Amino acid sequence: MSAVSFTRWRVRAVALAVLASAIASACNPTTPLTQGPRLAKDQTLRVLLDDQPPTLDPGQTQYPYETAVLRTISEPLLKPKADLSGVTPAAAETYEVSSNGTVYTFHLRKTAEYWDGTQVKAQDFVYAWQRLIDPRLAAPNGPFFAGAILNGEQVSGLDPQRDASQIPTALGTLGLKSVDDFTLQVTLSHPNPAFAWLAAMPAGGPIRQDVVTKYADKWASSPDSLVTNGPFRVTEMVPNVHLTVVPNPHYWGAKPKLTTITFDVVNDGAVALAKYKNGELDEIDVQPAQAAVVAGDAHLNVDLVRTPALSVFWIVFRLDQAPLNNVKVRQAIAAAIDRDAFIAQIFQGQGLPAETFIPKGMPGYAPDLGSTQTFDVARARATFAASGVSAKDLSAVKFSYDQSSDFSKATAKFVHDQLKTNLGVDITLEALDSNTLSSHLDTGDFQIAGPLGWMADYPDPSDWFGIFLTTSSNNFAFYQNKQYDSFVKTAGSDIEPDRRAQEYKLAQGMLANDVPVAFLAQPVSWYLVRPYVRGVTTTSVDEWPGALFPAQIYIAAH
C-alpha cells in the first residue's frame, strides 16, 4: 500500500491513546433463538458514546464515536462478514471484478431507498467518492480511495487554492462511472485485492448531491437534512447529551425490531459505570480505571464480554546507529519483556500479549511466527551475550516517551524495569512533550521510543505492511529490507488469494525476526451488555456490540 502520512499517524496515535485509556470494541455473538423471541414492550437500546460526534458526514468522519452512529444510518456498497473473512453485499446486491482485477462493477438494489423514499442511485456513490478525493474537502479517509481509484492520486494532489478552477473537471477524470441508475463501475489505478474492503468502509456511503447543494456544509448537522440510506435514521441531536436514531421505513432489508437507539454521550468512565448500574444504559465500554471493579463484581462480571481489538502496540528501535543496529541486541530486548505482566499491570487485564505484527481476529494473524519475540529470560540473556555488546553500552541507550501520557509513562518504566531485571541493563528514560517526541521520531533523533502502534482501518493486511516499507514516512525505525519491500509490494496487487497470503506471511516473519520494533500488546475490548439485549452479532470492527448488524438486535422480555 502507499505510505501513510505522518499526520495520518498522529491521528492514529490519538486513537491508540484513546484505546489505551478506554479499550472498547465488541462482544461475543449471542446465540440466536430458534423460537420466536418474547419481546419487551419498550424496544429502546441505550448505548454509550465516549464523546460527542463532531460530524456524521461520511466524508468527514474519522473517530470511533462518529462511526458508531454512522454504521446505523448509512450503508456502503458492501459490509464485512461477521467473521471478517471477507465482505458481503449491502447497498450493492451483487458485484463482479474484471479478470485483471482493475474494474469493479456494482449492481445496486433497486429496492434501496433513503429515509425520505428517494431511490439510492449509482450517481450518489460517484458523488460521494468524488467528495472523498476532492482536495477541497480534505476527507480523513480520502487517501484510501485516492490511492486505489484511477487518477485519484493526481486529483487529490491538486492544490485547493491554486488549482481551484481545475478541480471540478479533474473530478470527472476519476475512474468512477454511473453506467445507469443502478450500475456503478469503478476503475482502479492498479489491481488491488483490498478494494472490496474500501467499498465496505462507512466513509464510502452514498451522499445525495441535491441535498448537499441545498444545505451546503450544514447538511449533516440536522436530522431533517441528514438524508441517509441505512436501516436507521437520525431524529434527534442534542450536542454533548445524546443522539437518537429510529428505523428507516424505506430500508430495503428486514425491518429492525428496535424502535429506538439512543446514543448517550458520557466521557467519564466512572459516570458511565454508575449509569449502567442504575439501569440508565444497556451497553457501555469498561475503561481500565474501572476494570478491576467490574472483574471483581459477581453481578457485573456476568454481563462482561471481551473481544480483541484490531490494534497492536510496540516500542520502536532506530536501526541505523549502535548499539541498536545489532539485530541480536534487539532480539534480546524483545525476548526480555514479560508481556503477560505488561497486560496485567499496564492494561489491567484488558489485552493480549503481542509477539507478531497482525493482530488476533484479523486475516493474516500468524502466532507461529512469534518465537523470536516470545518472553524467555534465558534466551534473552544468551542472545545478548552473543551480540558482543556490553551491558554498559546498552545502559547508555535512551528510551524516549511522551511525558503527557500516563500510558506512555507506565510503559516506559515497565520496559526499563524489565531490562534491568532480565538483562542487567539500566537504560535511560527520556521524558519529552508530545510535539518534541513527534519531531524526534520524524527526524530519527531517538534510540528507543514508544509506545507506538497501529489500528486497522479495515481488516486486510494491506492496511498494515506499508508502515515498514523503506519509503514509508511511518518507518521511524529506518528499517530497510529489500526482500520485505518486494513481498509487500507484490502482495498489494496480487489477485491470487493464497499466494498473496503467503507473501504477507513471509514479510511478517521478517519483521518478527529482524525486530525493527518489539511488539508488546493487543488491546482487548471490555463491554458490559445487559442480558436482555439479544440478537447481538459482533466483530472486532464494531464500535459497540452489534454495531455492524444493528437491525438484528432486540430487547427481550425481562
Secondary structure, 3 states (H helix, E strand, C coil): CCCCCHHHHHHHHHHHHHHHHCCCCCCCCCCCCCCCCCECCCCEEEEEECCCCCCCCCCCCCCHHHHHHHHHHCCCCEEECCCCCCEEECCEEEEEECCCCCEEEEEECCCCECCCCCECCHHHHHHHHHHHHCCCCCCCCHHHHHHHECCHHHHHCCCCCCCCCCHHHHHCCCCEEEEECCEEEEEECCCCCCHHHHCCCHHHCCCCHHHHHHHHHHCCCCCCCCCCCCCEEEEEEECCCEEEEEECCCCCCCCCCCCEEEEEECCCHHHHHHHHHCCCCCEEECCHHHHHHHHHCHHHHHHEEEEECCEEEEEEECCCCCCCCCHHHHHHHHHCCCHHHHHHHHCCCCEEECCCCCCCCCCCCCHHHCHHHCCCHHHHHHHHHHHCCCHHHHHCCEEEEECCCHHHHHHHHHHHHHHHHHCCCCCEEEEECHHHHHHHHHHCCCCEEEEEEEECCCCCHHHCHHHHCCCCCCCCCCCCCHHHHHHHHHHHCCCCHHHHHHHHHHHHHHHHHHCCEEEEEEEEEEEEECCCEECCCCCCCCCCCCCCCHHHCEEECC
